[in-house]
Amino acid sequence: MSNQGTLDEAAPFACPRCGTSVTERFYGPCATCRSELRTTMVGVARAATAEAYEPKMNVTPNAVALKDD
């Protein structure tokens, strides 16, 4: 049996962002830091368009493809 515990158990650790001692289920920023990050790092979604692929002009077809039977 491992001594890691279950996912439902909270474990004490220092917040990697602010250094305060917290007890959380998962390692990472504390609840205060997560809330601050959500408000300051919010982004706006935008549509991305991709251009059609066009092969470079310096590429030449191989001899087998050009060979006439």
N, CA, C and O atoms as CSV, one atom per row, in Angstrom:
chain,resi,resn,atom,element,x,y,z
A,1,MET,N,N,0.834,-1.185,0.000
A,1,MET,CA,C,0.000,0.000,0.000
A,1,MET,C,C,0.876,1.243,0.000
A,1,MET,O,O,1.936,1.269,0.625
A,2,SER,N,N,0.434,2.250,-0.690
A,2,SER,CA,C,1.208,3.483,-0.701
A,2,SER,C,C,0.705,4.409,0.396
A,2,SER,O,O,-0.430,4.284,0.858
A,3,ASN,N,N,1.544,5.320,0.799
A,3,ASN,CA,C,1.179,6.257,1.843
A,3,ASN,C,C,0.813,7.625,1.290
A,3,ASN,O,O,0.866,8.617,2.017
A,4,GLN,N,N,0.441,7.694,0.014
A,4,GLN,CA,C,0.120,8.957,-0.620
A,4,GLN,C,C,-1.259,9.472,-0.234
A,4,GLN,O,O,-1.507,10.668,-0.385
A,5,GLY,N,N,-2.157,8.645,0.249
A,5,GLY,CA,C,-3.497,9.095,0.591
A,5,GLY,C,C,-4.407,9.083,-0.619
A,5,GLY,O,O,-4.017,8.662,-1.708
A,6,THR,N,N,-5.608,9.546,-0.413
A,6,THR,CA,C,-6.568,9.602,-1.511
A,6,THR,C,C,-6.680,11.019,-2.025
A,6,THR,O,O,-6.143,11.945,-1.417
A,7,LEU,N,N,-7.372,11.204,-3.140
A,7,LEU,CA,C,-7.542,12.525,-3.719
A,7,LEU,C,C,-8.465,13.406,-2.893
A,7,LEU,O,O,-8.459,14.625,-3.061
A,8,ASP,N,N,-9.260,12.816,-2.004
A,8,ASP,CA,C,-10.179,13.596,-1.188
A,8,ASP,C,C,-9.498,14.218,0.025
A,8,ASP,O,O,-10.070,15.105,0.658
A,9,GLU,N,N,-8.304,13.779,0.360
A,9,GLU,CA,C,-7.610,14.286,1.536
A,9,GLU,C,C,-6.821,15.549,1.206
A,9,GLU,O,O,-6.147,15.625,0.179
A,10,ALA,N,N,-6.916,16.534,2.089
A,10,ALA,CA,C,-6.152,17.766,1.918
A,10,ALA,C,C,-4.795,17.599,2.588
A,10,ALA,O,O,-4.672,16.905,3.597
A,11,ALA,N,N,-3.788,18.235,2.026
A,11,ALA,CA,C,-2.435,18.146,2.564
A,11,ALA,C,C,-1.879,19.558,2.772
A,11,ALA,O,O,-2.131,20.444,1.955
A,12,PRO,N,N,-1.138,19.774,3.840
A,12,PRO,CA,C,-0.537,21.099,4.060
A,12,PRO,C,C,0.726,21.279,3.214
A,12,PRO,O,O,1.529,20.357,3.077
A,13,PHE,N,N,0.889,22.473,2.652
A,13,PHE,CA,C,2.084,22.827,1.892
A,13,PHE,C,C,2.162,24.341,1.788
A,13,PHE,O,O,1.209,25.039,2.136
A,14,ALA,N,N,3.280,24.847,1.316
A,14,ALA,CA,C,3.448,26.281,1.103
A,14,ALA,C,C,3.038,26.603,-0.328
A,14,ALA,O,O,3.442,25.916,-1.266
A,15,CYS,N,N,2.247,27.635,-0.488
A,15,CYS,CA,C,1.811,28.065,-1.834
A,15,CYS,C,C,3.054,28.420,-2.644
A,15,CYS,O,O,3.877,29.211,-2.182
A,16,PRO,N,N,3.212,27.853,-3.849
A,16,PRO,CA,C,4.402,28.135,-4.649
A,16,PRO,C,C,4.446,29.568,-5.181
A,16,PRO,O,O,5.493,30.026,-5.639
A,17,ARG,N,N,3.324,30.272,-5.125
A,17,ARG,CA,C,3.277,31.633,-5.660
A,17,ARG,C,C,3.545,32.676,-4.586
A,17,ARG,O,O,4.381,33.560,-4.772
A,18,CYS,N,N,2.828,32.575,-3.446
A,18,CYS,CA,C,2.968,33.602,-2.407
A,18,CYS,C,C,3.698,33.102,-1.173
A,18,CYS,O,O,4.137,33.913,-0.358
A,19,GLY,N,N,3.843,31.789,-1.007
A,19,GLY,CA,C,4.605,31.236,0.101
A,19,GLY,C,C,3.839,31.034,1.396
A,19,GLY,O,O,4.424,30.586,2.382
A,20,THR,N,N,2.546,31.349,1.426
A,20,THR,CA,C,1.782,31.145,2.653
A,20,THR,C,C,1.493,29.667,2.851
A,20,THR,O,O,1.413,28.907,1.886
A,21,SER,N,N,1.337,29.263,4.102
A,21,SER,CA,C,1.037,27.874,4.422
A,21,SER,C,C,-0.460,27.626,4.229
A,21,SER,O,O,-1.288,28.310,4.830
A,22,VAL,N,N,-0.802,26.649,3.390
A,22,VAL,CA,C,-2.203,26.341,3.084
A,22,VAL,C,C,-2.427,24.838,3.177
A,22,VAL,O,O,-1.477,24.056,3.159
A,23,THR,N,N,-3.678,24.446,3.275
A,23,THR,CA,C,-4.064,23.042,3.244
A,23,THR,C,C,-5.065,22.878,2.104
A,23,THR,O,O,-6.204,23.336,2.198
A,24,GLU,N,N,-4.640,22.234,1.044
A,24,GLU,CA,C,-5.463,22.076,-0.159
A,24,GLU,C,C,-5.413,20.617,-0.608
A,24,GLU,O,O,-4.555,19.852,-0.166
A,25,ARG,N,N,-6.344,20.237,-1.492
A,25,ARG,CA,C,-6.362,18.876,-2.043
A,25,ARG,C,C,-5.222,18.640,-3.017
A,25,ARG,O,O,-4.650,17.550,-3.045
A,26,PHE,N,N,-4.881,19.645,-3.819
A,26,PHE,CA,C,-3.853,19.494,-4.846
A,26,PHE,C,C,-2.791,20.574,-4.680
A,26,PHE,O,O,-3.083,21.682,-4.233
A,27,TYR,N,N,-1.550,20.238,-5.047
A,27,TYR,CA,C,-0.454,21.199,-4.985
A,27,TYR,C,C,-0.624,22.235,-6.080
A,27,TYR,O,O,-0.949,21.893,-7.217
A,28,GLY,N,N,-0.409,23.489,-5.748
A,28,GLY,CA,C,-0.486,24.579,-6.702
A,28,GLY,C,C,-0.775,25.871,-5.969
A,28,GLY,O,O,-0.708,25.914,-4.740
A,29,PRO,N,N,-1.096,26.922,-6.700
A,29,PRO,CA,C,-1.405,28.200,-6.063
A,29,PRO,C,C,-2.596,28.073,-5.115
A,29,PRO,O,O,-3.518,27.294,-5.358
A,30,CYS,N,N,-2.562,28.850,-4.029
A,30,CYS,CA,C,-3.657,28.819,-3.052
A,30,CYS,C,C,-4.909,29.457,-3.649
A,30,CYS,O,O,-4.858,30.025,-4.740
A,31,ALA,N,N,-6.021,29.365,-2.944
A,31,ALA,CA,C,-7.295,29.889,-3.446
A,31,ALA,C,C,-7.216,31.387,-3.707
A,31,ALA,O,O,-7.783,31.872,-4.687
A,32,THR,N,N,-6.528,32.123,-2.853
A,32,THR,CA,C,-6.389,33.567,-3.043
A,32,THR,C,C,-5.608,33.872,-4.319
A,32,THR,O,O,-6.005,34.733,-5.104
A,33,CYS,N,N,-4.505,33.167,-4.521
A,33,CYS,CA,C,-3.692,33.377,-5.724
A,33,CYS,C,C,-4.451,32.964,-6.983
A,33,CYS,O,O,-4.367,33.644,-8.005
A,34,ARG,N,N,-5.195,31.852,-6.918
A,34,ARG,CA,C,-5.973,31.420,-8.079
A,34,ARG,C,C,-7.003,32.469,-8.452
A,34,ARG,O,O,-7.191,32.763,-9.632
A,35,SER,N,N,-7.669,33.034,-7.462
A,35,SER,CA,C,-8.667,34.074,-7.721
A,35,SER,C,C,-8.022,35.302,-8.355
A,35,SER,O,O,-8.566,35.881,-9.295
A,36,GLU,N,N,-6.863,35.695,-7.839
A,36,GLU,CA,C,-6.149,36.844,-8.390
A,36,GLU,C,C,-5.695,36.573,-9.826
A,36,GLU,O,O,-5.798,37.449,-10.684
A,37,LEU,N,N,-5.196,35.368,-10.088
A,37,LEU,CA,C,-4.758,35.013,-11.437
A,37,LEU,C,C,-5.908,35.012,-12.426
A,37,LEU,O,O,-5.748,35.430,-13.573
A,38,ARG,N,N,-7.078,34.540,-11.980
A,38,ARG,CA,C,-8.251,34.531,-12.873
A,38,ARG,C,C,-8.659,35.941,-13.280
A,38,ARG,O,O,-9.067,36.163,-14.420
A,39,THR,N,N,-8.552,36.897,-12.358
A,39,THR,CA,C,-8.970,38.261,-12.677
A,39,THR,C,C,-7.925,39.013,-13.486
A,39,THR,O,O,-8.278,39.843,-14.324
A,40,THR,N,N,-6.633,38.738,-13.250
A,40,THR,CA,C,-5.592,39.492,-13.949
A,40,THR,C,C,-5.168,38.859,-15.274
A,40,THR,O,O,-4.700,39.571,-16.163
A,41,MET,N,N,-5.316,37.563,-15.428
A,41,MET,CA,C,-4.831,36.891,-16.635
A,41,MET,C,C,-5.949,36.460,-17.574
A,41,MET,O,O,-5.779,35.522,-18.353
A,42,VAL,N,N,-7.073,37.127,-17.506
A,42,VAL,CA,C,-8.194,36.759,-18.357
A,42,VAL,C,C,-7.867,37.145,-19.807
A,42,VAL,O,O,-7.255,38.182,-20.061
A,43,GLY,N,N,-8.275,36.317,-20.721
A,43,GLY,CA,C,-8.013,36.585,-22.127
A,43,GLY,C,C,-9.310,36.643,-22.917
A,43,GLY,O,O,-10.357,36.197,-22.448
A,44,VAL,N,N,-9.231,37.192,-24.105
A,44,VAL,CA,C,-10.390,37.297,-24.984
A,44,VAL,C,C,-10.204,36.316,-26.132
A,44,VAL,O,O,-9.177,36.335,-26.810
A,45,ALA,N,N,-11.189,35.465,-26.349
A,45,ALA,CA,C,-11.110,34.492,-27.445
A,45,ALA,C,C,-11.321,35.211,-28.772
A,45,ALA,O,O,-12.132,36.132,-28.876
A,46,ARG,N,N,-10.593,34.784,-29.759
A,46,ARG,CA,C,-10.764,35.356,-31.090
A,46,ARG,C,C,-10.626,34.241,-32.118
A,46,ARG,O,O,-9.967,33.233,-31.865
A,47,ALA,N,N,-11.232,34.419,-33.245
A,47,ALA,CA,C,-11.198,33.414,-34.298
A,47,ALA,C,C,-9.857,33.489,-35.025
A,47,ALA,O,O,-9.365,34.575,-35.334
A,48,ALA,N,N,-9.287,32.345,-35.288
A,48,ALA,CA,C,-8.024,32.276,-36.013
A,48,ALA,C,C,-8.286,31.714,-37.404
A,48,ALA,O,O,-9.013,30.733,-37.560
A,49,THR,N,N,-7.698,32.333,-38.394
A,49,THR,CA,C,-7.859,31.855,-39.765
A,49,THR,C,C,-6.501,31.388,-40.281
A,49,THR,O,O,-5.478,32.032,-40.046
A,50,ALA,N,N,-6.508,30.281,-40.972
A,50,ALA,CA,C,-5.277,29.739,-41.541
A,50,ALA,C,C,-5.287,29.972,-43.048
A,50,ALA,O,O,-6.312,29.816,-43.712
A,51,GLU,N,N,-4.134,30.344,-43.567
A,51,GLU,CA,C,-4.034,30.545,-45.005
A,51,GLU,C,C,-3.905,29.194,-45.701
A,51,GLU,O,O,-3.424,28.225,-45.113
A,52,ALA,N,N,-4.333,29.140,-46.942
A,52,ALA,CA,C,-4.246,27.906,-47.718
A,52,ALA,C,C,-2.771,27.582,-47.978
A,52,ALA,O,O,-1.956,28.479,-48.189
A,53,TYR,N,N,-2.447,26.295,-47.960
A,53,TYR,CA,C,-1.075,25.859,-48.192
A,53,TYR,C,C,-0.711,26.011,-49.659
A,53,TYR,O,O,-1.439,25.566,-50.547
A,54,GLU,N,N,0.421,26.643,-49.897
A,54,GLU,CA,C,0.947,26.753,-51.255
A,54,GLU,C,C,2.401,26.294,-51.199
A,54,GLU,O,O,3.194,26.859,-50.446
A,55,PRO,N,N,2.767,25.271,-51.993
A,55,PRO,CA,C,4.147,24.786,-51.963
A,55,PRO,C,C,5.125,25.856,-52.446
A,55,PRO,O,O,4.786,26.708,-53.266
A,56,LYS,N,N,6.346,25.789,-51.916
A,56,LYS,CA,C,7.359,26.751,-52.329
A,56,LYS,C,C,7.712,26.531,-53.799
A,56,LYS,O,O,7.641,25.409,-54.301
A,57,MET,N,N,8.087,27.597,-54.473
A,57,MET,CA,C,8.388,27.511,-55.902
A,57,MET,C,C,9.719,26.806,-56.168
A,57,MET,O,O,9.924,26.319,-57.280
A,58,ASN,N,N,10.625,26.732,-55.202
A,58,ASN,CA,C,11.906,26.086,-55.461
A,58,ASN,C,C,11.823,24.562,-55.320
A,58,ASN,O,O,12.827,23.872,-55.498
A,59,VAL,N,N,10.654,24.038,-55.008
A,59,VAL,CA,C,10.469,22.602,-54.920
A,59,VAL,C,C,10.095,22.083,-56.299
A,59,VAL,O,O,9.153,22.573,-56.922
A,60,THR,N,N,10.843,21.082,-56.775
A,60,THR,CA,C,10.561,20.520,-58.097
A,60,THR,C,C,10.034,19.106,-57.934
A,60,THR,O,O,10.460,18.389,-57.029
A,61,PRO,N,N,9.111,18.695,-58.797
A,61,PRO,CA,C,8.612,17.324,-58.712
A,61,PRO,C,C,9.720,16.343,-59.085
A,61,PRO,O,O,10.625,16.674,-59.851
A,62,ASN,N,N,9.638,15.128,-58.533
A,62,ASN,CA,C,10.706,14.162,-58.834
A,62,ASN,C,C,10.523,13.579,-60.228
A,62,ASN,O,O,9.463,13.717,-60.838
A,63,ALA,N,N,11.566,12.928,-60.719
A,63,ALA,CA,C,11.592,12.407,-62.097
A,63,ALA,C,C,10.570,11.313,-62.308
A,63,ALA,O,O,10.036,11.200,-63.412
A,64,VAL,N,N,10.267,10.499,-61.304
A,64,VAL,CA,C,9.311,9.406,-61.439
A,64,VAL,C,C,7.917,9.966,-61.676
A,64,VAL,O,O,7.147,9.411,-62.460
A,65,ALA,N,N,7.592,11.056,-61.008
A,65,ALA,CA,C,6.266,11.640,-61.172
A,65,ALA,C,C,6.090,12.263,-62.552
A,65,ALA,O,O,4.973,12.324,-63.065
A,66,LEU,N,N,7.165,12.718,-63.146
A,66,LEU,CA,C,7.090,13.364,-64.461
A,66,LEU,C,C,7.257,12.383,-65.622
A,66,LEU,O,O,7.002,12.754,-66.768
A,67,LYS,N,N,7.672,11.156,-65.361
A,67,LYS,CA,C,7.970,10.188,-66.403
A,67,LYS,C,C,6.687,9.778,-67.133
A,67,LYS,O,O,5.698,9.410,-66.499
A,68,ASP,N,N,6.709,9.842,-68.459
A,68,ASP,CA,C,5.590,9.412,-69.281
A,68,ASP,C,C,5.780,7.943,-69.650
A,68,ASP,O,O,6.883,7.519,-69.992
A,69,ASP,N,N,4.712,7.181,-69.578
A,69,ASP,CA,C,4.792,5.763,-69.945
A,69,ASP,C,C,4.528,5.534,-71.394
A,69,ASP,O,O,4.560,4.393,-71.854
